[in-house]
Amino acid sequence: MPLVAHTPLPSFEQLSKHGEEILSLDHALHQDIRELHIGFLNMMPDAALTVTEQQFMRLIGSSNQIAQFFLYMFTIPGLERSAGTKDYIDKYYGSFDNLKKDGLDALIITGANVANPALEQEPFWEPLQEVIDWATENVTSVLCSCLATHAIVKALHRIERQPLSNKRWGVYSHHIETEHPLLRDINTRFDVPHSRNNDVSRVQLEEAGFTILVDSPEGGVHMAVSPDQFRFVYLQGHPEYDRNSLLKEYKREVLRFTKGERKDYPPHPDNYFNQEAGQIADRYQVMVLDALSSKKPIPDFPEQQIEKYLDNTWRDTGKAIFNNWLGLVYKLTHIDRRIPFLDGVNPKDPLGLKK
């Protein structure tokens, strides 16, 4: 069932223009269909704020659960914002205080850019802790993406992420590690994009009692769940990414090189460019180096030429996992009141997996 455009958030209109099914609030109110209320804590930097909104909204809206999805955007203090982004947030985002009063069925927390060597030194650390503390007691399930995974496992389990020798950047093949309702009816092997400089390892997670759901020899752990199997769902990869997301990151890094902001020319993202795309990127690298050495203008980055050779090999599986997640939230949420768990459900084993 579709997302409900219950606020004037521009992303609803943008998604509708691109063929996504968006239900008007007036239409939704006249249907006798269960509602699911999902919070979305967007901590992404300004340039990725609205793109991230739309990426996750597509995954939610693709669910085939018999429910209408109300999505509540909010953010927290301590994140560097431009004046324009602050105005956007003030106009279209809600407040965490109001969400605490009204309640949520589920919560998604995005990644964020960090500037300090330790996460607890980040200005957003304390506001994030407040959200985590509240969600632990009041939300059926929290889905954590990338940096949010690293921050929350540190806050709740004292697991320290470890720096990687090289950035883990590309598309990697993953395997399902165990049976779990979140993985029902999905491929046993599938691709997931990754883009990160730090890692939480399988050993660290298993020692803390986590269950590893999806892993990769190259990409590392993509998906794990908290010891209760559902309250926190942790992702290190990016199933929400668009086909060209890694290309835009590659372009950004190339531009940083041309401006002298990084010393080395960036490598291709792993397993992402096919032969044709790689050749175009390599030819452009030669042109850039030649322009810099001869002090000529830098040619435009060949984004469109490369993009036509890219494939999305992860979206269907991402949609299936989100569908399973939302379906489980639906089953565990009271019909009339948004409460964490139904009467008689063990909060330490909400899915009844521990026999």
Backbone torsions as a table, in degrees:
resi	resn	phi	psi	omega
1	MET	NA	161.0	-169.3
2	PRO	-85.4	168.2	167.4
3	LEU	-72.2	149.0	178.5
4	VAL	-104.6	126.2	178.7
5	ALA	-81.9	76.3	-175.5
6	HIS	-91.1	-2.1	174.9
7	THR	-134.6	166.6	178.0
8	PRO	-81.0	19.4	-179.8
9	LEU	-50.5	122.5	-176.6
10	PRO	-58.6	-26.2	-178.3
11	SER	-62.2	-28.5	176.0
12	PHE	-60.4	-47.1	-179.8
13	GLU	-66.4	-40.9	179.7
14	GLN	-61.9	-43.2	179.3
15	LEU	-67.0	-38.9	177.9
16	SER	-61.3	-41.2	179.0
17	LYS	-62.7	-26.5	-179.7
18	HIS	-97.8	18.3	171.5
19	GLY	93.3	1.1	178.1
20	GLU	-77.4	143.7	-179.5
21	GLU	-81.0	117.5	178.9
22	ILE	-123.4	128.2	-177.2
23	LEU	-98.0	132.9	176.2
24	SER	-69.5	154.0	-179.9
25	LEU	-61.9	-40.9	180.0
26	ASP	-60.3	-43.0	178.5
27	HIS	-65.6	-41.6	-178.0
28	ALA	-63.2	-39.1	-176.8
29	LEU	-67.7	-18.9	-179.0
30	HIS	-96.9	9.1	178.4
31	GLN	-113.0	136.4	178.8
32	ASP	-90.8	69.2	-177.6
33	ILE	-127.8	139.9	-178.5
34	ARG	-57.4	140.0	176.6
35	GLU	-102.4	141.7	168.3
36	LEU	-118.2	130.1	-175.6
37	HIS	-110.1	115.7	-169.8
38	ILE	-120.9	123.3	175.0
39	GLY	-82.9	149.0	179.6
40	PHE	-134.1	99.2	177.9
41	LEU	-84.9	104.7	-176.1
42	ASN	-97.6	108.3	179.5
43	MET	-107.3	8.5	-176.8
44	MET	-68.7	153.2	178.6
45	PRO	-64.7	165.9	-173.3
46	ASP	-50.6	-47.1	-173.9
47	ALA	-63.2	-25.4	-176.7
48	ALA	-109.6	3.0	-173.1
49	LEU	-59.2	-57.4	-175.6
50	THR	-74.9	-32.4	176.6
51	VAL	-61.3	-43.1	179.4
52	THR	-65.4	-39.9	173.6
53	GLU	-49.6	-53.9	-173.0
54	GLN	-68.9	-35.4	179.3
55	GLN	-62.5	-46.8	179.8
56	PHE	-73.5	-33.2	177.6
57	MET	-62.2	-37.2	176.7
58	ARG	-62.2	-42.9	-179.7
59	LEU	-64.7	-41.8	179.1
60	ILE	-67.0	-46.7	-177.0
61	GLY	-66.8	-18.0	179.4
62	SER	-82.0	-5.7	-178.2
63	SER	-65.0	142.3	178.0
64	ASN	-99.5	15.8	176.7
65	GLN	-67.2	147.9	-179.9
66	ILE	-80.9	79.0	-177.7
67	ALA	-160.6	157.3	170.9
68	GLN	-102.5	134.2	-173.1
69	PHE	-103.8	119.1	174.6
70	PHE	-104.0	118.9	-176.0
71	LEU	-108.2	130.7	-175.4
72	TYR	-115.9	106.9	179.7
73	MET	-80.7	136.1	171.6
74	PHE	-155.5	166.4	176.1
75	THR	-139.9	-173.9	-175.7
76	ILE	-133.0	161.1	175.8
77	PRO	-66.9	163.8	175.4
78	GLY	94.0	3.4	178.2
79	LEU	-107.3	129.4	-177.6
80	GLU	-67.2	126.9	-177.1
81	ARG	-134.4	144.4	171.9
82	SER	-77.0	166.4	178.7
83	ALA	-61.5	-39.5	-179.8
84	GLY	-65.1	-41.2	178.8
85	THR	-68.9	-36.7	175.7
86	LYS	-60.5	-41.3	178.1
87	ASP	-63.5	-41.5	178.4
88	TYR	-61.2	-46.6	-179.6
89	ILE	-64.1	-43.4	178.9
90	ASP	-60.8	-34.0	-175.4
91	LYS	-82.2	-38.4	-169.3
92	TYR	-115.3	-13.8	-177.2
93	TYR	-100.7	153.1	175.4
94	GLY	-94.7	-173.6	-179.6
95	SER	-110.6	149.0	177.3
96	PHE	-63.9	-36.5	179.2
97	ASP	-59.4	-41.6	178.7
98	ASN	-68.8	-37.9	178.4
99	LEU	-64.5	-37.4	177.4
100	LYS	-61.6	-36.9	180.0
101	LYS	-70.1	-42.6	-173.8
102	ASP	-84.0	-28.3	179.5
103	GLY	88.4	157.5	179.1
104	LEU	-136.7	152.6	172.7
105	ASP	-86.2	-36.8	-176.4
106	ALA	-149.0	165.1	-177.9
107	LEU	-143.2	136.7	172.3
108	ILE	-114.4	133.6	177.5
109	ILE	-122.4	124.0	-177.0
110	THR	-84.1	177.0	171.4
111	GLY	-77.0	-176.6	179.8
112	ALA	-158.4	159.1	171.1
113	ASN	-83.5	141.8	179.3
114	VAL	-123.5	154.3	-177.4
115	ALA	-123.0	-6.9	-175.3
116	ASN	-113.5	153.3	-178.6
117	PRO	-66.4	-27.8	179.6
118	ALA	-117.6	136.7	-176.6
119	LEU	-61.8	-35.1	-178.2
120	GLU	-68.7	-9.2	175.8
121	GLN	-87.1	-9.4	-179.5
122	GLU	-71.5	141.2	-180.0
123	PRO	-60.8	-23.9	-179.2
124	PHE	-87.5	-0.3	-173.3
125	TRP	-61.2	-50.5	-177.7
126	GLU	-65.9	-45.2	175.2
127	PRO	-59.1	-35.8	177.8
128	LEU	-66.0	-38.5	178.4
129	GLN	-60.3	-37.5	178.5
130	GLU	-62.6	-42.1	178.0
131	VAL	-64.2	-44.9	-178.6
132	ILE	-62.3	-45.9	-178.7
133	ASP	-59.9	-43.4	179.6
134	TRP	-67.0	-45.2	-177.1
135	ALA	-63.4	-35.5	-179.4
136	THR	-57.4	-33.7	-177.3
137	GLU	-100.3	-14.1	-167.7
138	ASN	-130.0	-2.6	-177.4
139	VAL	-122.1	137.9	-177.2
140	THR	-62.9	-43.6	179.8
141	SER	-153.9	142.5	179.0
142	VAL	-118.9	124.3	177.4
143	LEU	-102.5	122.1	-172.5
144	CYS	-111.4	132.8	-177.1
145	SER	-112.5	126.5	168.0
146	CYS	53.0	-111.3	-177.6
147	LEU	-58.8	-33.7	177.7
148	ALA	-61.8	-37.8	175.6
149	THR	-59.6	-48.2	-178.7
150	HIS	-63.2	-40.8	-178.7
151	ALA	-68.5	-40.6	-173.3
152	ILE	-78.0	-36.5	176.5
153	VAL	-67.7	-28.1	175.3
154	LYS	-71.3	-45.5	-176.8
155	ALA	-66.3	-39.7	-174.1
156	LEU	-94.9	-25.9	-172.5
157	HIS	-131.0	3.4	179.0
158	ARG	58.3	33.3	175.9
159	ILE	-89.2	122.1	-179.3
160	GLU	-94.0	123.7	174.4
161	ARG	-66.5	154.2	-176.6
162	GLN	-118.5	136.9	178.3
163	PRO	-66.1	141.1	176.0
164	LEU	-87.6	150.3	178.8
165	SER	-65.5	-33.5	174.5
166	ASN	-137.0	150.5	179.6
167	LYS	-58.1	133.2	175.3
168	ARG	-86.2	106.7	-164.5
169	TRP	-146.0	108.0	-179.8
170	GLY	153.5	-162.2	-179.5
171	VAL	-116.9	124.6	-172.4
172	TYR	-125.1	145.9	177.4
173	SER	-78.8	134.2	-177.5
174	HIS	-124.2	157.9	178.8
175	HIS	-127.4	144.3	172.1
176	ILE	-70.7	133.4	-175.6
177	GLU	-97.9	-23.8	-175.3
178	THR	-159.4	162.6	174.2
179	GLU	-77.3	136.6	179.1
180	HIS	-160.8	144.7	179.9
181	PRO	-57.1	-27.3	178.1
182	LEU	-67.2	-18.9	-176.1
183	LEU	-107.5	14.1	-176.5
184	ARG	-62.8	129.6	173.3
185	ASP	61.7	33.5	172.9
186	ILE	-115.0	164.3	-180.0
187	ASN	-61.4	144.9	178.4
188	THR	-75.2	-20.4	175.5
189	ARG	-132.4	133.4	-178.2
190	PHE	-160.4	165.3	-178.4
191	ASP	-93.9	151.7	173.1
192	VAL	-145.1	133.6	173.3
193	PRO	-75.5	147.2	172.4
194	HIS	-130.3	150.9	174.9
195	SER	-157.5	92.7	-177.1
196	ARG	-160.7	156.9	179.1
197	ASN	-102.8	-8.3	-176.9
198	ASN	-130.1	165.0	-173.5
199	ASP	-147.1	142.9	165.0
200	VAL	-108.5	123.2	-169.0
201	SER	-87.2	165.8	175.7
202	ARG	-58.9	-43.8	-178.6
203	VAL	-61.4	-45.7	179.8
204	GLN	-59.4	-44.3	-176.5
205	LEU	-69.9	-43.1	-178.3
206	GLU	-68.1	-35.7	177.8
207	GLU	-64.0	-26.5	178.8
208	ALA	-90.2	3.8	176.2
209	GLY	91.8	9.0	177.7
210	PHE	-73.6	158.1	171.3
211	THR	-107.2	125.0	177.9
212	ILE	-83.3	123.8	-179.6
213	LEU	-99.0	-41.1	-175.7
214	VAL	-138.0	129.4	-175.7
215	ASP	-137.8	165.9	179.9
216	SER	-148.4	136.0	176.5
217	PRO	-59.5	-36.3	-179.3
218	GLU	-92.2	-42.8	-172.7
219	GLY	-87.1	-16.2	-175.9
220	GLY	80.8	-167.5	-179.1
221	VAL	-67.2	126.0	174.0
222	HIS	-95.8	-42.1	-170.5
223	MET	-139.5	132.4	177.3
224	ALA	-146.2	162.1	177.9
225	VAL	-126.5	153.7	178.9
226	SER	-63.2	164.7	-176.3
227	PRO	-54.8	-26.3	177.2
228	ASP	-81.6	-0.2	172.9
229	GLN	81.8	-3.7	-175.9
230	PHE	-157.3	-26.7	-173.8
231	ARG	-57.6	-40.9	175.8
232	PHE	-124.0	126.7	175.7
233	VAL	-111.8	121.8	-172.2
234	TYR	-109.7	130.4	176.3
235	LEU	-121.7	133.5	170.4
236	GLN	-102.1	-23.8	176.8
237	GLY	-89.0	-173.2	-173.1
238	HIS	-129.9	77.1	177.2
239	PRO	-66.2	-16.3	-179.7
240	GLU	-78.7	-13.7	-173.5
241	TYR	-58.6	143.5	170.2
242	ASP	-77.3	168.7	179.6
243	ARG	-56.8	-35.6	-174.3
244	ASN	-101.4	10.5	-176.5
245	SER	-61.8	-46.9	179.3
246	LEU	-67.5	-31.2	176.7
247	LEU	-63.5	-42.4	179.1
248	LYS	-66.1	-34.5	175.4
249	GLU	-67.1	-40.9	178.3
250	TYR	-62.4	-44.5	178.1
251	LYS	-59.5	-43.4	179.3
252	ARG	-59.9	-42.0	-179.2
253	GLU	-69.9	-36.0	175.8
254	VAL	-62.8	-43.8	179.1
255	LEU	-64.3	-35.3	176.0
256	ARG	-62.8	-38.5	178.0
257	PHE	-64.3	-43.5	-178.0
258	THR	-65.7	-25.7	179.8
259	LYS	-91.0	-0.9	-179.6
260	GLY	81.3	15.0	-178.6
261	GLU	-86.0	-14.0	170.5
262	ARG	-138.9	148.9	-171.9
263	LYS	-81.6	-36.1	-175.4
264	ASP	-103.2	148.9	173.7
265	TYR	-71.5	131.8	-172.8
266	PRO	-66.6	141.1	175.0
267	PRO	-73.8	165.2	174.2
268	HIS	-64.9	144.2	169.0
269	PRO	-58.6	139.1	-176.7
270	ASP	-61.0	136.1	169.3
271	ASN	57.1	31.5	-173.8
272	TYR	-117.3	-47.6	178.1
273	PHE	-83.2	132.8	169.0
274	ASN	-80.8	-173.5	-174.4
275	GLN	-60.8	-43.4	-177.6
276	GLU	-66.1	-45.6	179.3
277	ALA	-62.7	-41.1	179.2
278	GLY	-63.4	-38.8	179.5
279	GLN	-66.1	-40.7	178.1
280	ILE	-63.2	-44.5	179.6
281	ALA	-63.1	-39.7	-179.6
282	ASP	-68.5	-39.2	177.7
283	ARG	-63.6	-38.4	179.0
284	TYR	-66.5	-37.7	177.9
285	GLN	-59.6	-42.5	178.2
286	VAL	-61.6	-41.7	179.8
287	MET	-64.5	-40.3	179.8
288	VAL	-64.6	-48.3	-178.5
289	LEU	-62.9	-38.0	178.1
290	ASP	-66.3	-41.5	179.8
291	ALA	-64.4	-40.8	-179.9
292	LEU	-67.1	-41.1	-177.9
293	SER	-69.9	-31.1	-179.2
294	SER	-99.5	4.8	178.7
295	LYS	56.9	41.0	176.2
296	LYS	-99.6	165.1	177.0
297	PRO	-60.7	143.1	177.8
298	ILE	-75.2	127.6	177.7
299	PRO	-67.7	156.9	179.1
300	ASP	-63.9	142.7	178.6
301	PHE	-67.3	132.6	-175.2
302	PRO	-80.7	58.6	-173.9
303	GLU	-61.3	-48.1	-177.2
304	GLN	-67.2	-36.7	179.6
305	GLN	-64.6	-39.1	179.8
306	ILE	-74.3	-41.8	-172.1
307	GLU	-58.2	-35.2	-176.3
308	LYS	-66.5	-14.3	179.1
309	TYR	-99.9	5.3	-177.4
310	LEU	-92.9	149.7	177.7
311	ASP	-121.5	146.1	169.7
312	ASN	-100.3	112.8	-176.6
313	THR	-115.8	21.1	-175.0
314	TRP	-132.9	-15.7	-169.6
315	ARG	-65.1	-43.0	-177.2
316	ASP	-60.1	-42.0	179.2
317	THR	-68.5	-39.5	176.2
318	GLY	-59.3	-43.4	177.7
319	LYS	-61.7	-41.9	-178.7
320	ALA	-64.3	-40.9	179.6
321	ILE	-66.6	-42.5	177.4
322	PHE	-64.2	-37.7	177.0
323	ASN	-61.5	-43.8	178.5
324	ASN	-65.2	-41.7	179.5
325	TRP	-61.2	-48.9	-179.4
326	LEU	-66.5	-33.9	176.9
327	GLY	-64.4	-39.3	178.1
328	LEU	-69.7	-39.1	174.7
329	VAL	-59.6	-43.9	179.5
330	TYR	-57.1	-45.0	-177.2
331	LYS	-68.4	-29.7	-175.1
332	LEU	-94.2	-3.0	-176.0
333	THR	-101.3	136.2	-178.7
334	HIS	-61.3	145.8	-176.9
335	ILE	-64.9	-39.0	-172.6
336	ASP	-104.3	-29.6	-176.7
337	ARG	-127.1	140.4	178.7
338	ARG	-84.1	97.8	179.4
339	ILE	-126.2	159.0	-175.2
340	PRO	-59.7	-46.3	-175.8
341	PHE	-145.1	150.4	176.0
342	LEU	-66.3	155.4	173.9
343	ASP	-56.8	135.6	177.5
344	GLY	90.6	-7.9	178.4
345	VAL	-88.9	129.2	-180.0
346	ASN	-74.3	116.1	-178.6
347	PRO	-63.9	-19.2	177.2
348	LYS	-85.5	-9.2	178.8
349	ASP	-153.0	64.1	-172.3
350	PRO	-62.5	-28.3	-178.9
351	LEU	-88.9	-2.8	179.2
352	GLY	68.5	34.0	-177.3
353	LEU	-87.1	-20.0	-177.6
354	LYS	-93.9	105.9	-177.6
355	LYS	-99.7	NA	NA
